[in-house]
Amino acid sequence: MRGILDEIRNAFRGLLHAPLFTFVAVSSLALGIGANSAIFSLIDQVILKSLPVERPGELIQVFQSGSHYGSNSGPRMNSYPMYREFRDQSPVHVGMMGRREIDVSVSFEGSTERTGGELISGNYFQVLGVKAHLGRLIEPADDKKKSGHPVVVLGYDYWKNRFAGDPAIIGKELLINNFRMTVLGVSEAGFFGLDPSRIVSVRIPMMMKAEMTPGWDAMEDRRSRWVQIFARLKPGTSIAQAKAQMNSQFHNMRAMEVKEAAFAKASDISKQNFLRGNLEVETAANGFSGLRRRMAEPLWILMGVVGLVLLIACTNVANLLIARATGRRKEFAVRAALGASRWRLMRPLLVESLVLSCIGGICGLVLAYALNSLLLSFLPTGSTPLRIGAAPDWRVMAFTFGIACATGVLFGLFPAYNAGQTDAAPALKEEGRGMSTGSSGLVRKVLVGVQVALSILLLVAAGLFVRTLQNLKLTDTGLEPSRLITFQANPPLSGYDTAKTKQFMRDFKQRAEATPGILKVGIANIDKMNGNEWDSTVTVEGFKHDAGKMPGPYFDAVTPGYVETMGMKILQGRDFRDSDFTNEPPDSQKWASWRICMINQKFADTYFAGKNPIGYHLGMGGDPGTPTDIEIVGVFSNAKYMDVREDVNIQVLVPMYQLSHPPSLVAYVRTAGDESQAIGTIRNLVRQMDPSLPLHSMRSFTDQIDNSLSTERLLSFLASIFGIVATILAAIGLYGVLSLAVSRRQKEIGIRIALGAESGSVIGLVMKEILFLIAGGILVGVPAAMLLSTYVKKQLYGMEAMDPITFVLAVVSLILVALLASWLPTRRATKVNPIEVLRYE
């Protein structure tokens, strides 16, 4: 033990006496280890970490695949009646619960804020095994009677932040979505819910859905899918067994459903497709996260990228250690002559490499924290903040310690092994070299060649992702994002009924357009270019549809002026007008009573090629016999809808003022000048109209598009940074090898110069070394990059994975950097003084 401690002290002493070597080695390792720790931290929080519940490995999620008939509100949703039947009848679980994420407005003591909420079944906490921190939690008895349980449970963090951890909040009333609810309790600390990326502030019994989602009940509607189902398996039951048993029950349900009145007008093909659907069962140990589904592949790609950076850093440090060990060859020869064993010769270098890696790991943790803080700004944001932190936890620290030790052994092994082979006799001769410098030199060259090849990989990846981002930014969306502001509001959650919501829209539009600096206002139901959608099948007058393949255009409900506000154009017919809407009350049994609509140019080209579509009619739904009672009054220009990547789809706009239920609102405001100044004007205007109405997601439309490209920006930024770092490390390696080569060949170079060799001849002699290394690295790196680029093609846009421009630019960039790295050693070679070199011969 004492010997090891002495070796550690000697290692520190030696590193302090070689500050340049130590700085370069530690910096290389800190970059490699820190980058890996930062990406692993995100992967751990978004993908790997298990839920903070009892025995998370027993949890499963149940969802449907294949065709569905009706509406679907969100990923992996099921109808409430289906959830209820599985809960009460399935034999594979010890408890099954349902949940639905919602946004809510919470008012308390005159202050209102919008936050994240969750509708939960009464057995939610029981199935998960979550306890109360304060008061009690929602129980099955709190979720029995529709609209009969006005109670709420607060999340621990929300209770701490909003109510300052006041225990007196238990039993008090909160106004949630303008409905009075009593606080039952606070859930235990550390429990955040089933989505590791989202903050849930309040949880409400599912039987209160009608009050929490005004105008949308659907509790008994089998055609409306809005509930996510989770269950805890019985001991000894596998996921495969659960899936087999539940699918039998599921197919029986669908066979029963297809005979109900809702299917009376469905075509035979629609029924057959519906009956072919299946039930999927997956582990839910990590919960369910929309962010995970979106970011999983990019994060794993980045993990591969930073793994390459770490490998380059290791080869760089290994090169430095080999050079350092070569300079200590006489020390090891003396030790060998004094009887040191092979292990005693190897140990100092292994200890030194481990000390270096530990210092690099500590610096890497600091770098990882800073990098994570930066990375969080690239993640897509919604109406609630992400529950992802930058500070490393024990798992990240353990990971960092593990890779630090692994890299220490990896890059220290060859120099230590070579030291262990020291032969004392030749090493102690005057001209002896001690260690096999030939093998060391070869290994150093191989390591530099590996660095070049890996740098090619990273530069190609950086080029592909950067060009993808540029292509996306230059893509014509059909919309005009400059000087356009968007924000959202949900008046129904603040007690607005349908009439009051429509009046608010009219008043805001009128007041805003009369305000200096604001040109036009349009209000819609869907948040454009943000991944959201509303689609429905339609029947087109005069068009014979292929049964089972009804057109499914994207929809949006909008006010007059929306098309112009968004930068689109009316190509045929006209826009909606205020005079189109009478005061006749709409049919309360329908979601809307639309009488007119507009279609985009692609819709017109698809179904009315060669005809003027104005005056034709559509019908909502694709069943045979669907009435076509919605008149087409206008055709607007094509524009993208969900995101920049998508192709333009067929679209239909319907009047917002003909909705039968109070909608949530997405406002778009076209300004004459500075957007930041207009944002303050808009906030003041809404505050004058209703100071208690919360606004959220207010930003420029340009920022909204950038937010939709968060994945691409993350890949582009990090790949570029790591590509540059890798190239710099490769350049350092090239410089080191070439410098050593020049140093060793000084005598040869001096003789050549003495015999009359020109500078060009000397430069050619030196350049052979670096050109050989570069060529070898390129010959390995380019095919490897071609192979690996196919694995990232899903992340690319507007280009092929084998994009020749990217490959050429990557190779040329690396060659230029390599030549720059070789300039100083080459220049030193031409300045060799033959008299000084030969004086010692």
Phi, psi and omega in degrees: 000319180297322180297321179295317178298321177297319180296321179295316178298318179296323179297314179297319181296317180295322179292324178293330180279353177232069189297323181293313176303313182297317181298313181295316182294313181294320179298317179299313181292320180298319178297313182293312182290318180298318179297317179295319180295320181296312181292321178298323179300316177293315180299319180297316183285323185271326190244313195269326191294133178284158179294146179278063181227174178291131175040066183299336180296343180274351185278143176229158171244140183243128179207170186255151173231160181092192186291145171230160184234104183134207183257151178228123185244080177110169182283140174059044182262158177222162176284156179295318177302323178294316177304314183298320181289320176296319181299318187271339190240337185289134184268003190267353186234160175261355177182137179229135181227159179239155178207158178212121177285136177220163170258140184228156171256123182247123179245134177207125179052045174083359180249130182240136175218154176264136181209178182273135178230176182211127169275128185228150173287161186297337182261014184306303183292327180295315180295320182281341182076032181267137181257168178271140171276326183210142180067220177224167182259170177294135181239168179307326180293343179271007185220044184256315189252130180300127180064017186251011184223076181281068181232161183212146174245132181270144170289150185301312182296321180294319178299319179292316187279315185278323186245014175055030179064029183282115180293343181288354180291336179298129180091349179276166182257138171246151174263105182249118185052041178065024179233131184286127181223141183266135179283119178276318185185188179232130179288161188294154179297142178093345178268121182247345181122200184263353177248108185293350183256355188239142178269125174252120185268322183224146176235135190229143179302141183298332180293352177264018185301317183302325180281330183274336178235076185306133179085358181221104182260284174062019181295327183249012183266111179290342182271359180248115182256116184213002184247131170270138184247130174231152181212162174249120183292150172294147177304135179087353179266125180273165178297321179297318178295317179298317181297317181297314182291318182288330177294325176298315178294321181297315181294327175295320178299313182294323177297326176287318183297322186293347178267357182282168184298331182298337181263007187302324183259002183290145178287161179299321180294320178299319179294316180297316178298321180296318182289340180277356180296160181229163176257131179255143178231123180228157175297144178238027180301330179259009181076198178228132183218125174295324178297321179298316181298326182278324191257351187301307182296313177301322180293321178292324175299314180296326177296321175295320179297311182289336173296320176295321178299317179296321179296320177296318178299320180295316179295325179295314181291323177300318177300315179297319181292323178297315178298319180293319179294325178299322179289345181255019188297324180290327176299316181289329178295318178298316178300317180296321180294331179275004174098014179296136178287169179301318180297320180293332176285324182283327191301318182300321181287322177295317179296317180298319180293323178291322177298316177301315183293324178293318176297317177298324178294318178297313177296325179296324177297318177298315179296321180297320178298314180295319181292321178297320177301323178288318183297326181298333179289344180270342184287144181296138181248149177241210182284342176238150182292155179286145178264059180229129184252162179269334185290132180289138175263188185295330180293317179293320178297320178295319177298315180297316179298320180297313182286333176296313179295317181298316180292324178301316178291319185298308185277349179262353188291311184293313177302321180292318179298317180297321177297324180293342181267007184300131175256119190295318189300303180295330183292331183270355174290159186300319183261002182293153181253351176080296180251163178287088181294336178296313179293322178297316180297320179296316180297319179298319179293319177298317180298320178293321176300321176297317178300317179298314181298315179293325177296322176301315179304311184289323178293322176296315178300315179299316180298317180297316183287323178295315180293326175298314180297319178297317179299319180294318181293330181271356180292135177281113180275349185084357178247160178247098187282338184291141180057036177234127180248142176232147172207166182235150175212154180229077183306323179303330179286349176251020174092006179285134171270185185299312183296317182292324178296316180295322179293322176300316179301312181298316182295316181297315181300315182294314182292318182295316182290343175269358182271131178303136179095349178247126185265315188207150178229135172229142181238137183226179180257339185246138177279104187288151176057034181225021176082006181263156180208157170221115179231158180201149173287151178222160172249130183255127180301131176081002181244126181271112184274148172286121184304133180085357180230054181291146176296139181236075182289159169284142180244160166202145174260127188223163176267165171304142179091353182298315184301312181293320180300321183280355179090010175269176182229149171276116184268326177217153179070222187213171175275171171294154178231154175299329181289349178289341191249115180272177179270008179294132181292137179288167178292114185289347179277349180249157177290331179201162177234068183285138177243340179224164178202168170237150178237157178273171185298324180295322176299314181298317180294326184286318188246351181227035183305123179083000181239158171271115186284348183298128181099342174286172186230154174241162172228142180281116181113157183244007180291148175304136179087005178298127180292138177256090187241014179249115185277137175277119181249349182201158175236126181247162185291154181292142176207154177285162193236300185273314182199176185289329185290330188292155168282156177296128180255166174291139186224152177227133173252135178236160185288128175298326185286354178257010174291143181268347181234153182293123183265163164281155189240141170238110184264143176234126185237119177270122184254161178272337184216227187299127183288321183297322178291322180293329179300316177297321178298318181294316180299315180297322180296314179293323179296324177293326181284317180202098183295343182267359182273114181287138172251150178211167179055038178276123182192169175289153180292332174298317177296325180295318178295318177299321179297324178291341179259023184299321179298313181295321179294321179297311180298315182296313183296309185290319179298322179294313180300312183289329175296318178294316179299315181299319180293320177297316179297319178296321179296321177297318178297317178298317179299316181296314180296316182292321178298317179295321180297317179296318181298317182288332185258019181301319181298314180299316181295319179298318179296316180300316180295319179298329179274006173103012180296138178280165179300321181299323179294319178294317179299318178298321178299317182286320185293336177302323180300309186285325179295324177297316180294317181296314181298317179298316179297320180292319180298329177274318187290320183296310177300321178297318178295322178297321180291312185286335181296334179293338181280347180249010186296334178294336181272356184267161180211132176073019182197163177267158178296329179265038185302115185295325181299315181298316181295317180296315180297321180296314182294314181298318180299316181293320179298317180297317179295320180296318178295322177295320179294331183274354186297313184293312177298323180294317179297321179295325179295321181287344182263006180298132178265110184299329181295315181293320182292319186275351182300327185273001181274000000 
